[in-house]
Structures are given as C-alpha cells and as structure tokens.
C-alpha cells in the first residue's frame, strides 16, 4: 500500500491542493464506506431542503388557515413533515456510521504502512532517526492525518445542500434567493484565506510534538541516569522549552481558527436578519406567501449548522495535511535492497559474505572488503578491539544491516537465523510471554524446558512466587541484567534456529555461569551453527574457528592454536580478555 507519495515532504504553497489529493487517496483506499457515507450525506442534504419546504406547507396549510378561521389541511402537511424527518434521521445514521468506519480504516492503513516500513528498514536506519519522530509518525501524525475524515462526508453533503438550496430559493423568490446565493462565495473566500494563514503554524505544531515526544522518551528511558546525575532541573527545562514551542504554535493556530469562526458566527445571523426584513416586505407586497417566507427562513437557519461544519472541515484540513506529510516523509524513505542470492552458497556453508563494505552516515567505514564463509555446524567466534566492527559484522550476517556494496549469500536450508543482542529485548508482560514471543507453533514444551535449563532461567524463576507468570515490567525492569540476558538467550535457543548469533550476549553473567551456559549450547545441539562476538575467554574456548577484526577488516582467521602462533593482535586480545573479569549477576 505504498501510495503515500501524494505530496512532497516540503511545505505546499496552498493547503487546498494537497488536501484534495489527500482526500482522493483516502477515497481510493476504502471506497465502499466512503460511498455509503456520502450517499447518507447527500440524502440528508436533500431531506433538509425538503424539510424546510414541508415546514412552510405546515404554516401555509395549517397555521394560517387556523388563524383565518378556515379548515386546515393538516393531515397531508404533517405526514410529509414526519416522513421527511424520518428520512433525515435514517440518512444521518447512514452517514455517521460509515464516516466513522471510513476514518478508522484509513487510520489503520496509516499504522500498518508505518509498521511495515519500520520493519523493512535495516538497523542503520534507526541509528539516524530520533525516537520522537518515529513515535509521532506512528501515533500522533497518523491520527492527525485522518482528522479531516470525520466531517468530510457531511461536508460533501453540504455542497449538495448548498446547490439544492440555491436552486430552490431562486425558484421561490429571485430576490431572497440571490441574497442567499451571494453568501456562499463570500464564505468560500473566507475559508481560502483561513487555509493560507493556518497552514504554517499547524506544521510547526506537528513537528514540535515529535520533538516533545522524543525528549519525553529520553527522560523516561534514562530516568535512572537523570536521577543519579541530578539532572532533573535540566530535563524539566528542556521539556518546558519544547512545551512552550508547541503551545505557542497551537495558540497561534487557534487564534486564527477562532477569528474565522467568529466571522462565521456574525455573518450567518446578519444574513438571517436581512432575509427577515426583506422577506416581510416581499410578503406585504404579495410577491411571496407567509409559508414561502417561513420555509426560506427555516432553510437559512438549518443551513447554519452545516455551514459551520463545513468550516470545521476546512479548519481540520491543514492539520490532516501536516500529519499526512510527516508520515509520508517516513514512508517515502527508500528501503535499500539486501544483496542476497539463493541458494548459490557452497554445500558446506550456510552463509557467505563477498566483498562486503558498510559505511555509516557520517562517512566512517565500518567494514571494508569482508570475505567470510560460515560453515554448517561450526561455532565461530568474532574477536577484535573496541570499534573494530564486530557488532556490525554480526548485523550483516543476520541481515539487519544492508551493505553499501558486496553480497550476502544464505543457503536455502538456513531459513531461521536468530540473533541475541548484548542489550536484550524484554517486553512488558510475564516471563512466559517473553519466552514464547513470536514463537507460536514453533516451540514445543520440551524445547522450552530444555532452553530454560540451558540458559539457567529456571534457577532464578524458582525464586519468584508466580514462577513463569511473574510480570517483569517495562523492558524487564524488575529483572537484573544477567536475568534479562538469560531470558533472551532461552527464548532464542528454544526455537532451535539454523544459525544462532550471540552479540556479547553473556556479558552480564559471571564467568562461571557464562562458561556453563555456552557449554550447554555448544553440546546440546540447540543451534546447528553458532556465531559469537567474544568478549571473554569462555566464548573462545568453544569456538572451532576465530575471526580477528581490526578497523573494519578481517586480519586473521583460524583456530585458537593457529592464531596464537601467527597473529600478534590476537595474542594481545587474549591477554586483554583474560583480565576482563565480571561480577556475578
């Protein structure tokens, strides 16, 4: 559903053109609900004109004869009034129900498109995006983009109502009809002026909300550091400043809106008064009947609310355009293709990298000329100094990072590649729900039991009163770092993946626990192929081969005994790793 290119990300000189394209997009996405809502709105508009006609007949055929001492013809007049009233009610229900359905479906479409776009992006995309912008696009901007849809069908019905009313008023009386017809161009000009003025502050509101969401997220996410460093005052100041920016823009947009609505509030009553004065004179002269005058006045008053709603639609249009433009900017980000050839790898390999080069946004080369074959069934350890590109290499192997050039080839039999990060992903919920996350139908009870034993999850779960039903809080806040790592590790190995990638996954465990866990994984056949970013000797011990990285290049590949003889850098790394002890977690 990549149809978000309806408007460029840059501001448009006029919101009406962009708004029309946006509305056309919404209609194309879900035409049935919109068509039903529009039919209801049109019927309501026609019934409104008919209502004023019927009300005039009641005055002419019932009220006037009653005061004149004549026999009133009440039956036909009242039956017509009741029938038209029922038509108005039915059409209003049809319009409102389908307008709500149309809005909700389009809102869901935005959310689905944003989700698909985010999931399709490589990990490098998220490194250069602010959390606030992504949260705003997925939530506030997407909701703002469909604000126009609530009054839209009624507004289209109002246009039908306007045309029908003008024709009927001109047919009843040319003079009063001409006055009524002249009011509509004036309202349209006022609406156009409002659109031009309110567009810019509305854009600032949406952008400011995104920044505010990002700063709020930073404060909540790093609350421990904020408290520990005594930065409460600084964070409050940053939030207050951004709140002021958003408030200022909102107040400016609201001031323009209030001014526009005040003009409407004054304009329509003035037209009513003029119609009454001129209509009374026309009745006195015999140019029209009392019933016709009453029906015209009823119609003008019935028109007041639809015209106000039309004005509301136009005031919502800039907000929808601004929200849709921001979401569209995210959706139009190109998803770089991943160089992937199937199944051209050699039979003994599961993954092959050829001339892989990764360049970060700042121009720094993270990996350069990487050629690597990962053999089926082996345990491969990746070592290197800090900043050498170990995690980036693992990202490329997993498919999370798209190389600037080169190829990543994966065997057709390696359908399940699972990666566990140093910072584990733990969601708000129970331990059980986190262990089974995304694994419905893939993990048997026996596999889960083995995985929790291998990662020693069952040991710390035994100390919780609710066991696996224990809720862990946002990001697993109630668990220690080591417990979170073991939970994430058990979740991964329970799937029995073809390739298991561990990015310094056991860094929060004490050395003895790490050695036990890695030993169980290696001997338990919980993953056919294992690739580990090694930060301590335990990971190296179980490796069949080691890859030594330095400044984004592979400088040595071999067994531990081979590298101890041929690679001075590896010797230095081993000595450094041996001194890297961890406290129990």
C-alpha positions as CSV (number, residue, x, y, z in Angstrom):
1,X,0.0,0.0,0.0
2,X,2.8,2.4,-0.8
3,X,0.7,5.2,-2.1
4,X,1.9,7.8,0.4
5,X,3.7,9.9,-2.3
6,X,0.5,12.1,-2.6
7,X,2.5,15.1,-1.7
8,X,6.1,16.1,-1.2
9,X,7.6,16.5,2.2
10,X,8.2,20.2,1.6
11,X,5.5,22.7,2.5
12,X,2.9,23.3,-0.2
13,X,2.0,27.0,-1.1
14,X,-1.6,26.0,-0.7
15,X,-3.2,23.5,1.6
16,X,-6.3,23.1,-0.6
17,X,-4.5,21.3,-3.4
18,X,-2.6,19.0,-1.0
19,X,-5.8,18.4,0.9
20,X,-7.7,17.4,-2.2
21,X,-5.0,14.9,-3.1
22,X,-5.1,13.5,0.4
23,X,-8.9,13.1,0.3
24,X,-8.6,11.4,-3.1
25,X,-6.1,9.0,-1.5
26,X,-8.5,8.1,1.3
27,X,-11.4,7.5,-1.1
28,X,-9.2,5.2,-3.2
29,X,-8.2,3.2,-0.2
30,X,-11.6,2.4,1.2
31,X,-14.3,3.4,-1.4
32,X,-17.3,1.5,-0.1
33,X,-17.5,3.0,3.3
34,X,-16.9,6.5,1.8
35,X,-19.6,6.0,-0.8
36,X,-22.2,4.9,1.7
37,X,-21.3,7.8,4.0
38,X,-21.6,10.2,1.0
39,X,-25.0,8.8,0.0
40,X,-26.2,9.3,3.5
41,X,-24.9,12.9,3.5
42,X,-26.5,13.7,0.1
43,X,-29.8,12.3,1.2
44,X,-29.6,14.3,4.4
45,X,-28.9,17.5,2.4
46,X,-31.9,16.9,0.1
47,X,-34.1,16.0,3.0
48,X,-33.1,19.2,4.8
49,X,-34.3,21.3,1.8
50,X,-37.5,19.2,1.7
51,X,-37.9,19.7,5.5
52,X,-38.0,23.5,5.0
53,X,-40.5,23.1,2.2
54,X,-42.7,20.8,4.3
55,X,-42.5,23.2,7.3
56,X,-43.6,26.1,5.0
57,X,-46.5,24.0,3.9
58,X,-47.5,23.4,7.5
59,X,-47.5,27.2,8.1
60,X,-49.4,27.8,4.9
61,X,-51.9,24.9,5.1
62,X,-52.4,24.6,8.9
63,X,-51.3,27.6,10.8
64,X,-52.5,30.4,8.5
65,X,-56.0,28.8,7.9
66,X,-56.4,28.2,11.7
67,X,-56.0,31.9,12.5
68,X,-58.1,32.8,9.4
69,X,-60.9,30.7,10.7
70,X,-60.6,28.3,7.7
71,X,-60.4,24.5,7.8
72,X,-56.7,23.5,8.0
73,X,-55.4,20.7,5.7
74,X,-53.2,19.3,8.5
75,X,-53.1,15.6,7.5
76,X,-51.0,15.9,4.3
77,X,-48.7,18.6,5.7
78,X,-47.9,16.7,8.9
79,X,-47.5,13.4,7.2
80,X,-45.0,14.9,4.8
81,X,-43.1,16.5,7.7
82,X,-42.9,13.2,9.6
83,X,-41.8,11.3,6.5
84,X,-39.1,13.7,5.6
85,X,-38.0,13.8,9.3
86,X,-37.6,10.0,9.3
87,X,-35.6,10.2,6.1
88,X,-33.3,12.8,7.6
89,X,-32.7,10.6,10.7
90,X,-32.0,7.5,8.7
91,X,-29.6,9.3,6.3
92,X,-27.8,10.8,9.3
93,X,-27.2,7.3,10.8
94,X,-26.0,6.0,7.5
95,X,-23.6,9.0,7.1
96,X,-22.2,8.9,10.6
97,X,-21.7,5.1,10.9
98,X,-19.9,4.8,7.6
99,X,-17.9,8.0,8.1
100,X,-16.6,6.5,11.3
101,X,-15.8,3.2,9.6
102,X,-14.0,5.1,6.8
103,X,-11.9,7.1,9.2
104,X,-10.9,4.0,11.3
105,X,-10.0,2.0,8.3
106,X,-7.8,4.8,6.9
107,X,-6.2,5.2,10.4
108,X,-5.4,1.5,10.4
109,X,-3.9,1.8,6.9
110,X,-1.5,4.5,8.1
111,X,-0.5,2.5,11.1
112,X,0.0,-0.7,9.0
113,X,2.1,1.2,6.4
114,X,4.3,2.8,9.1
115,X,4.8,-0.6,10.8
116,X,5.7,-2.3,7.5
117,X,8.1,0.5,6.7
118,X,9.9,0.4,10.0
119,X,10.2,-3.4,10.0
120,X,11.6,-3.3,6.4
121,X,14.4,-0.9,7.3
122,X,17.9,-2.0,8.2
123,X,19.3,-1.3,11.6
124,X,21.3,1.6,10.3
125,X,18.0,3.4,9.6
126,X,17.1,3.5,13.3
127,X,20.6,4.8,14.3
128,X,20.0,8.0,12.3
129,X,16.3,8.6,13.3
130,X,15.1,10.2,16.5
131,X,12.7,8.2,18.6
132,X,10.3,11.1,18.9
133,X,9.9,11.4,15.1
134,X,9.2,7.7,14.8
135,X,6.8,7.7,17.7
136,X,5.0,10.7,16.3
137,X,4.7,9.2,12.8
138,X,3.3,6.0,14.2
139,X,0.8,7.7,16.6
140,X,0.1,11.4,16.6
141,X,0.8,12.2,13.0
142,X,-1.1,9.2,11.7
143,X,-4.1,10.2,13.8
144,X,-3.9,13.8,12.7
145,X,-3.7,12.8,9.1
146,X,-7.3,11.4,9.2
147,X,-8.8,14.3,11.2
148,X,-10.5,15.6,8.1
149,X,-12.4,12.4,7.6
150,X,-14.9,12.9,10.4
151,X,-16.7,15.9,8.8
152,X,-15.8,15.1,5.2
153,X,-18.9,13.1,4.1
154,X,-21.2,15.7,5.7
155,X,-19.2,18.5,4.1
156,X,-19.8,16.9,0.7
157,X,-23.4,16.6,1.6
158,X,-23.4,20.3,2.5
159,X,-22.2,21.1,-1.0
160,X,-25.2,19.2,-2.4
161,X,-27.3,21.0,0.1
162,X,-26.0,24.4,-1.0
163,X,-26.7,23.8,-4.6
164,X,-30.2,22.4,-3.9
165,X,-30.9,25.2,-1.6
166,X,-29.9,27.9,-4.0
167,X,-32.0,26.4,-6.8
168,X,-35.0,26.1,-4.5
169,X,-34.6,29.6,-3.1
170,X,-34.3,31.1,-6.5
171,X,-37.4,29.2,-7.6
172,X,-39.3,30.5,-4.5
173,X,-38.2,34.1,-4.7
174,X,-35.5,35.5,-7.0
175,X,-34.5,38.4,-4.7
176,X,-34.1,36.4,-1.5
177,X,-32.6,33.5,-3.4
178,X,-30.0,35.9,-4.9
179,X,-29.1,37.1,-1.4
180,X,-28.7,33.5,-0.2
181,X,-26.6,32.5,-3.2
182,X,-24.3,35.5,-2.8
183,X,-23.4,34.4,0.8
184,X,-21.7,31.2,-0.3
185,X,-18.8,32.7,-2.4
186,X,-18.0,35.0,0.5
187,X,-17.7,32.1,2.8
188,X,-15.5,30.2,0.3
189,X,-13.2,33.2,0.1
190,X,-13.0,33.4,3.9
191,X,-12.2,29.7,4.1
192,X,-9.4,30.1,1.5
193,X,-7.9,32.9,3.5
194,X,-8.0,30.9,6.6
195,X,-6.3,27.9,4.9
196,X,-3.4,30.1,3.8
197,X,-2.9,31.5,7.3
198,X,-3.2,28.4,9.4
199,X,-1.0,26.0,7.4
200,X,2.4,27.2,8.7
201,X,1.6,27.2,12.5
202,X,-0.1,23.8,12.1
203,X,3.1,22.4,10.5
204,X,5.0,23.7,13.5
205,X,2.6,22.1,15.9
206,X,3.1,18.6,14.4
207,X,6.9,19.0,14.2
208,X,7.0,20.3,17.8
209,X,5.0,17.4,19.1
210,X,7.5,15.0,17.6
211,X,10.4,16.7,19.3
212,X,8.5,16.8,22.6
213,X,7.8,13.0,22.3
214,X,11.5,12.4,21.7
215,X,12.6,14.4,24.8
216,X,10.0,12.8,27.0
217,X,11.1,9.3,25.8
218,X,14.7,10.2,26.6
219,X,13.8,11.4,30.1
220,X,11.7,8.2,30.9
221,X,14.2,5.8,29.3
222,X,17.2,7.3,31.0
223,X,15.4,8.2,34.3
224,X,18.0,6.4,36.4
225,X,20.8,8.4,34.9
226,X,18.8,11.6,35.3
227,X,18.3,11.0,39.0
228,X,21.8,9.7,39.6
229,X,23.4,12.8,38.0
230,X,20.9,15.3,39.5
231,X,19.7,16.4,36.0
232,X,16.0,16.8,37.0
233,X,16.2,20.6,36.6
234,X,17.9,20.3,33.2
235,X,15.4,17.8,31.9
236,X,12.5,19.9,33.2
237,X,13.9,23.0,31.4
238,X,14.3,21.1,28.1
239,X,10.7,19.8,28.3
240,X,9.4,23.3,29.3
241,X,11.1,24.9,26.4
242,X,9.6,22.4,23.9
243,X,6.2,22.7,25.6
244,X,6.4,26.4,25.1
245,X,7.2,25.9,21.4
246,X,4.3,23.6,20.9
247,X,1.9,25.8,22.9
248,X,2.9,29.0,21.1
249,X,2.2,27.3,17.7
250,X,-1.1,25.9,18.9
251,X,-2.2,29.2,20.3
252,X,-1.4,30.9,17.0
253,X,-3.3,28.3,15.0
254,X,-6.2,28.5,17.5
255,X,-6.3,32.3,17.3
256,X,-6.7,32.1,13.5
257,X,-9.4,29.5,13.9
258,X,-11.3,31.5,16.4
259,X,-11.2,34.6,14.2
260,X,-12.5,32.5,11.3
261,X,-15.3,31.0,13.4
262,X,-16.2,34.5,14.8
263,X,-16.6,35.8,11.2
264,X,-19.0,32.9,10.5
265,X,-20.9,33.5,13.7
266,X,-21.5,37.1,12.8
267,X,-22.1,36.6,9.1
268,X,-24.9,34.0,9.2
269,X,-27.1,35.9,11.7
270,X,-26.7,39.1,9.6
271,X,-27.9,37.2,6.6
272,X,-30.9,35.9,8.7
273,X,-31.9,39.4,9.8
274,X,-31.6,40.8,6.2
275,X,-33.7,37.9,5.0
276,X,-36.4,38.5,7.6
277,X,-36.6,42.3,6.9
278,X,-36.6,41.9,3.1
279,X,-38.9,38.8,3.3
280,X,-41.5,40.7,5.3
281,X,-41.6,43.4,2.7
282,X,-41.9,40.9,-0.1
283,X,-44.9,39.2,1.7
284,X,-46.6,42.6,2.3
285,X,-46.2,43.4,-1.4
286,X,-47.7,40.0,-2.4
287,X,-44.5,38.7,-4.1
288,X,-44.5,35.7,-1.8
289,X,-46.6,33.9,0.8
290,X,-46.0,33.7,4.5
291,X,-45.4,30.0,4.1
292,X,-42.7,30.5,1.5
293,X,-41.0,33.1,3.7
294,X,-41.1,30.8,6.7
295,X,-39.7,27.9,4.6
296,X,-36.8,30.2,3.4
297,X,-36.0,31.3,6.9
298,X,-36.1,27.7,8.2
299,X,-33.8,26.7,5.5
300,X,-31.4,29.5,6.2
301,X,-31.3,28.5,9.9
302,X,-31.0,24.8,9.1
303,X,-28.0,25.8,6.9
304,X,-26.2,27.5,9.8
305,X,-25.0,24.2,11.3
306,X,-23.9,22.5,8.0
307,X,-22.0,25.7,7.0
308,X,-20.3,25.7,10.4
309,X,-19.4,22.0,10.0
310,X,-18.0,22.8,6.5
311,X,-15.9,25.5,8.2
312,X,-14.7,22.9,10.8
313,X,-13.7,20.6,8.0
314,X,-11.6,23.3,6.4
315,X,-10.0,24.1,9.8
316,X,-9.1,20.4,10.2
317,X,-7.7,20.2,6.7
318,X,-4.3,21.8,7.4
319,X,-3.8,19.5,10.4
320,X,-4.5,16.5,8.3
321,X,-2.2,17.7,5.5
322,X,0.6,18.4,8.1
323,X,0.2,14.9,9.7
324,X,0.0,13.1,6.4
325,X,3.0,15.0,5.0
326,X,5.1,13.9,8.0
327,X,4.0,10.3,7.8
328,X,4.6,10.3,4.0
329,X,8.1,11.6,4.5
330,X,8.8,8.4,6.6
331,X,7.0,6.1,4.2
332,X,8.9,7.5,1.2
333,X,12.3,6.6,2.7
334,X,13.9,4.1,0.3
335,X,14.4,0.7,1.7
336,X,17.8,-0.4,0.4
337,X,17.8,-3.8,-1.2
338,X,19.7,-6.5,0.5
339,X,22.1,-8.3,-1.8
340,X,21.0,-11.9,-1.3
341,X,21.5,-14.9,-3.6
342,X,19.8,-18.2,-3.0
343,X,21.0,-21.0,-2.9
344,X,24.4,-20.4,-4.5
345,X,26.4,-21.0,-1.4
346,X,28.7,-24.0,-1.3
347,X,27.1,-27.1,0.2
348,X,29.3,-26.9,3.4
349,X,28.4,-23.3,4.0
350,X,25.3,-21.6,5.5
351,X,26.3,-18.0,4.9
352,X,28.9,-16.4,2.6
353,X,30.0,-12.8,2.6
354,X,31.7,-11.4,-0.5
355,X,33.5,-8.0,-0.6
356,X,31.1,-6.6,1.9
357,X,31.5,-2.9,2.7
358,X,29.5,-1.0,5.3
359,X,29.7,2.8,5.5
360,X,27.9,4.8,8.3
361,X,26.1,8.0,7.7
362,X,29.0,10.1,9.0
363,X,31.2,8.6,6.3
364,X,33.1,6.3,8.6
365,X,33.8,2.9,7.0
366,X,32.7,0.2,9.5
367,X,33.5,-2.8,7.4
368,X,35.7,-2.9,4.3
369,X,36.3,-5.8,1.9
370,X,34.9,-8.6,4.2
371,X,35.1,-12.1,2.7
372,X,33.9,-14.8,5.1
373,X,32.4,-18.3,4.8
374,X,30.5,-19.6,7.8
375,X,30.5,-23.4,7.8
376,X,27.5,-25.5,8.5
377,X,27.6,-26.9,12.1
378,X,30.6,-24.9,13.3
379,X,31.0,-22.5,16.3
380,X,32.6,-19.3,15.0
381,X,33.9,-16.6,17.4
382,X,34.5,-13.0,16.3
383,X,37.1,-11.1,18.2
384,X,38.7,-7.7,17.9
385,X,39.4,-4.4,19.7
386,X,36.6,-1.9,20.6
387,X,35.3,-0.3,17.4
388,X,36.7,-2.9,15.1
389,X,33.3,-3.7,13.6
390,X,32.3,-6.9,15.4
391,X,28.7,-6.0,16.0
392,X,28.3,-4.5,12.5
393,X,29.6,-7.8,11.1
394,X,27.1,-9.7,13.1
395,X,24.4,-7.3,11.9
396,X,25.4,-8.0,8.3
397,X,25.4,-11.8,8.9
398,X,21.9,-11.6,10.4
399,X,20.6,-9.4,7.6
400,X,19.9,-6.4,9.9
401,X,22.5,-4.3,8.2
402,X,22.5,-3.7,4.5
403,X,26.0,-3.4,3.0
404,X,26.8,-0.4,0.8
405,X,28.4,-3.0,-1.6
406,X,29.1,-6.7,-1.8
407,X,27.0,-9.7,-1.3
408,X,25.5,-11.7,1.5
409,X,24.5,-15.2,0.4
410,X,22.4,-17.5,2.6
411,X,21.8,-21.2,2.0
412,X,18.2,-22.1,1.3
413,X,18.2,-24.5,4.2
414,X,19.2,-21.7,6.7
415,X,15.6,-20.4,7.0
416,X,15.8,-19.4,10.6
417,X,18.6,-17.1,11.7
418,X,18.2,-15.7,15.2
419,X,20.3,-13.0,16.9
420,X,20.5,-12.2,20.6
421,X,21.9,-8.8,21.5
422,X,24.0,-7.6,24.4
423,X,21.1,-5.4,25.4
424,X,18.3,-8.0,25.4
425,X,14.7,-7.2,24.2
426,X,12.3,-7.8,27.1
427,X,8.7,-6.6,26.8
428,X,6.3,-5.7,29.5
429,X,4.5,-8.9,30.3
430,X,5.1,-12.2,32.0
431,X,8.3,-14.3,31.8
432,X,6.3,-16.9,29.9
433,X,5.1,-14.4,27.3
434,X,8.6,-13.2,26.7
435,X,10.0,-16.7,26.3
436,X,7.3,-17.5,23.7
437,X,7.5,-14.2,22.0
438,X,6.8,-14.7,18.3
439,X,7.2,-18.5,18.6
440,X,3.6,-19.7,18.4
441,X,3.6,-23.1,16.9
442,X,7.4,-23.2,16.6
443,X,8.5,-24.1,20.1
444,X,7.4,-27.3,21.9
445,X,7.1,-27.7,25.6
446,X,10.1,-30.0,25.6
447,X,12.3,-27.4,23.7
448,X,11.2,-24.7,26.0
449,X,12.0,-26.8,29.1
450,X,15.5,-27.6,27.7
451,X,16.1,-23.9,26.7
452,X,15.3,-22.6,30.2
453,X,17.5,-25.2,31.8
454,X,20.4,-24.5,29.4
455,X,20.2,-20.7,30.0
456,X,19.6,-21.3,33.7
457,X,16.3,-19.3,33.6
458,X,14.6,-22.0,35.7
459,X,17.0,-21.3,38.5
460,X,16.0,-17.6,39.1
461,X,12.4,-18.2,38.2
462,X,12.2,-20.7,41.0
463,X,12.7,-17.8,43.4
464,X,9.5,-16.0,42.2
465,X,6.2,-16.7,43.8
466,X,4.4,-16.6,40.5
467,X,7.1,-18.5,38.6
468,X,6.8,-18.1,34.8
469,X,3.6,-15.9,35.3
470,X,5.7,-13.2,37.0
471,X,5.3,-9.9,35.3
472,X,8.7,-8.3,34.5
473,X,7.7,-4.6,33.9
474,X,8.6,-2.3,31.1
475,X,11.9,-3.6,29.4
476,X,12.1,-6.2,32.1
477,X,12.9,-3.6,34.8
478,X,12.2,-6.0,37.6
479,X,15.0,-8.4,36.4
480,X,18.7,-8.0,36.7
481,X,20.9,-7.6,33.7
482,X,22.0,-11.2,33.8
483,X,18.5,-12.4,34.2
484,X,17.3,-10.5,31.2
485,X,20.2,-11.9,29.1
486,X,19.4,-15.4,30.2
487,X,15.7,-14.9,29.4
488,X,16.5,-13.6,25.9
489,X,19.0,-16.4,25.3
490,X,16.5,-19.1,26.3
491,X,13.9,-17.5,24.0
492,X,16.3,-17.8,21.1
493,X,17.6,-21.3,21.6
494,X,14.1,-22.7,22.3
495,X,13.4,-22.1,18.6
496,X,16.3,-24.4,17.6
497,X,17.4,-22.0,14.9
498,X,19.6,-23.0,12.0
499,X,22.0,-20.2,12.8
500,X,22.3,-18.6,16.3
501,X,24.1,-15.3,16.6
502,X,25.2,-14.0,20.0
503,X,26.4,-10.4,20.2
504,X,28.3,-10.5,23.5
505,X,25.1,-11.9,24.9
506,X,26.6,-13.3,28.1
507,X,28.4,-10.1,29.1
508,X,26.3,-9.6,32.2
509,X,26.8,-13.2,33.5
510,X,29.7,-14.1,35.9
511,X,32.5,-16.1,34.2
512,X,31.4,-19.5,35.6
513,X,27.8,-19.1,34.6
514,X,28.8,-17.9,31.2
515,X,31.1,-20.9,30.7
516,X,28.3,-23.3,31.8
517,X,25.7,-21.7,29.5
518,X,27.9,-21.6,26.4
519,X,29.0,-25.2,27.0
520,X,25.4,-26.4,27.2
521,X,24.5,-24.6,24.0
522,X,27.5,-26.0,22.2
523,X,27.0,-29.6,23.3
524,X,23.2,-29.5,23.3
525,X,22.7,-29.1,19.6
526,X,20.2,-26.3,20.3
527,X,21.5,-24.5,17.2
528,X,23.1,-26.1,14.1
529,X,25.6,-23.2,13.6
530,X,26.7,-20.7,16.3
531,X,28.4,-17.3,15.8
532,X,29.6,-15.4,18.9
533,X,31.1,-12.0,19.4
534,X,33.6,-12.9,22.1
535,X,34.4,-10.5,24.9
536,X,35.7,-13.1,27.4
537,X,37.7,-16.3,27.2
538,X,34.7,-18.7,27.7
539,X,33.4,-17.9,24.2
540,X,36.8,-18.5,22.6
541,X,37.2,-21.9,24.3
542,X,34.2,-23.5,22.5
543,X,35.0,-21.9,19.1
544,X,36.0,-24.1,16.1
545,X,37.4,-21.1,14.3
546,X,38.0,-17.5,15.2
547,X,37.8,-14.3,13.1
548,X,40.0,-11.4,14.1
549,X,38.8,-7.9,13.1
550,X,40.7,-4.7,13.2
551,X,39.5,-1.3,11.8
552,X,36.7,-3.0,9.8
553,X,38.9,-5.6,8.1
554,X,39.5,-9.3,8.8
555,X,43.2,-9.6,9.7
556,X,43.3,-13.3,10.6
557,X,41.1,-16.4,10.6
558,X,42.0,-19.7,12.2
559,X,41.8,-21.9,15.2
560,X,42.9,-20.7,18.6
561,X,46.3,-22.5,18.4
562,X,46.9,-21.3,14.9
563,X,46.3,-17.6,15.8
564,X,48.4,-17.8,18.9
565,X,51.3,-18.6,16.6
566,X,50.5,-16.3,13.7
567,X,48.6,-13.2,15.0
568,X,50.2,-10.7,17.4
569,X,46.9,-8.8,17.6
570,X,45.1,-12.0,18.7
571,X,47.7,-12.6,21.4
572,X,47.1,-9.1,22.7
573,X,43.3,-9.6,22.7
574,X,43.6,-12.9,24.5
575,X,45.7,-11.3,27.2
576,X,43.1,-8.4,27.5
577,X,40.2,-10.8,27.6
578,X,41.8,-12.9,30.3
579,X,41.9,-9.8,32.6
580,X,38.3,-8.9,31.8
581,X,36.5,-10.4,34.8
582,X,32.8,-9.9,35.6
583,X,31.0,-9.8,38.9
584,X,28.1,-12.3,39.3
585,X,24.7,-11.1,38.1
